[in-house]
Amino acid sequence: MQTHLSLEYGHDDDLPAGHVNEVRTPPTLVERFLEAYTEPGDAVLDPFAGYGTTLTVAERLDRVPYGVEYEQERVSYSRDQLTAPENVRQGDVLDLDSSWLPACACCFTSPPFMERRDHRNPFRNYAGESSYDEYLDDIETAFTRLESVIAPGGTVVIDVVNMKYEGRVTTLAWDIAERVGTVFDFDGEVVVAWEDSDDHDRNGAFGYGYDHSYCLVFSTGEG
Ligand SMILES: C[S@@+](CC[C@H](N)C(=O)[O-])C[C@H]1O[C@@H](n2cnc3c(N)ncnc32)[C@H](O)[C@@H]1O
């Protein structure tokens, strides 16, 4: 796979009223990675499933989607999109009971993001306090919980950005690569340039100050 992609930012559907500005992963991005790293029939996991973009793309490509999501409204939304709604469960990845999950060939996910100087806890939908270091500890814990779920030779792809806000840069992508690299083997990053990045209608819904993001690619190293 190329180490840089240029894609158009967009979605096939609109979210319900009250959710329209929520951040979602563009389906074209998920498609590229699932086509590269999985085959039809493979199980695909998104442990931060959100509105189910990874899951609906996986199903469209004849993969079998599994998802975990903290927010019940988002769970309900993605269940409505899928033919096997029972494969999406409400839960906290930090306390994941993975006994119901099969061995997954690929995890494609976008975790909640945090800026270094923010103090809200993104793992509780921004309710409660957290420091950036605690956040990174939670990222490492979350991916440690997934270790037993990824099949030998499987791939973990994390869609993430560095964040530039009021002139300050949080090197979120580098920091997540380092932490998750203690759990899985880091194989490198794919830089994703988003076309039409000066379209303000997106309310900064990607990039957080940048017009590109990263997909960090990890493997179990046991293939
Ligand atoms: C960046 S969004 C994912 C968006 C998703 N890729 C989509 O296209 O809809 C991150 C998601 O992680 C969820 N989340 C946050 N903390 C969580 C936790 N502890 N366990 C499971 N999900 C969590 C949030 O509710 C949010 O929906």
The ligand as an SDF file (V2000), in Angstrom:
LIG
                    3D

 27 29  0  0  0  0  0  0  0  0999 V2000
  -13.5430    9.5390   16.8670 C   0  0  0  0  0  0  0  0  0  0  0  0
  -15.0250    8.7690   17.3750 S   0  0  0  0  0  0  0  0  0  0  0  0
  -15.1790    7.4050   16.2470 C   0  0  0  0  0  0  0  0  0  0  0  0
  -15.9740    7.8150   15.0260 C   0  0  0  0  0  0  0  0  0  0  0  0
  -16.2520    6.6430   14.0930 C   0  0  0  0  0  0  0  0  0  0  0  0
  -15.0540    6.2030   13.4130 N   0  0  0  0  0  0  0  0  0  0  0  0
  -17.3310    7.0270   13.0900 C   0  0  0  0  0  0  0  0  0  0  0  0
  -17.0220    7.1550   11.8920 O   0  0  0  0  0  0  0  0  0  0  0  0
  -18.4680    7.2560   13.5120 O   0  0  0  0  0  0  0  0  0  0  0  0
  -14.5560    7.9360   18.8530 C   0  0  0  0  0  0  0  0  0  0  0  0
  -15.6880    7.1760   19.5110 C   0  0  0  0  0  0  0  0  0  0  0  0
  -15.1770    6.4800   20.6550 O   0  0  0  0  0  0  0  0  0  0  0  0
  -16.2220    6.4210   21.6120 C   0  0  0  0  0  0  0  0  0  0  0  0
  -15.6290    6.1310   22.9260 N   0  0  0  0  0  0  0  0  0  0  0  0
  -15.0480    7.0030   23.7850 C   0  0  0  0  0  0  0  0  0  0  0  0
  -14.6180    6.3720   24.8780 N   0  0  0  0  0  0  0  0  0  0  0  0
  -14.9080    5.0690   24.7210 C   0  0  0  0  0  0  0  0  0  0  0  0
  -14.7020    3.9210   25.5230 C   0  0  0  0  0  0  0  0  0  0  0  0
  -14.1090    4.0250   26.7260 N   0  0  0  0  0  0  0  0  0  0  0  0
  -15.1080    2.7160   25.0520 N   0  0  0  0  0  0  0  0  0  0  0  0
  -15.7330    2.6380   23.8290 C   0  0  0  0  0  0  0  0  0  0  0  0
  -15.9620    3.6950   23.0380 N   0  0  0  0  0  0  0  0  0  0  0  0
  -15.5560    4.9000   23.4660 C   0  0  0  0  0  0  0  0  0  0  0  0
  -16.8670    7.8000   21.5270 C   0  0  0  0  0  0  0  0  0  0  0  0
  -18.1770    7.7940   22.0710 O   0  0  0  0  0  0  0  0  0  0  0  0
  -16.8260    8.0510   20.0140 C   0  0  0  0  0  0  0  0  0  0  0  0
  -18.0330    7.6480   19.4130 O   0  0  0  0  0  0  0  0  0  0  0  0
  1  2  1  0
  2  3  1  0
  2 10  1  0
  3  4  1  0
  4  5  1  0
  5  6  1  0
  5  7  1  0
  7  8  2  0
  7  9  1  0
 10 11  1  0
 11 12  1  0
 11 26  1  0
 12 13  1  0
 13 14  1  0
 13 24  1  0
 14 15  1  0
 14 23  1  0
 15 16  2  0
 16 17  1  0
 17 18  1  0
 17 23  2  0
 18 19  1  0
 18 20  2  0
 20 21  1  0
 21 22  2  0
 22 23  1  0
 24 25  1  0
 24 26  1  0
 26 27  1  0
M  CHG  2   2   1   9  -1
M  END
$$$$
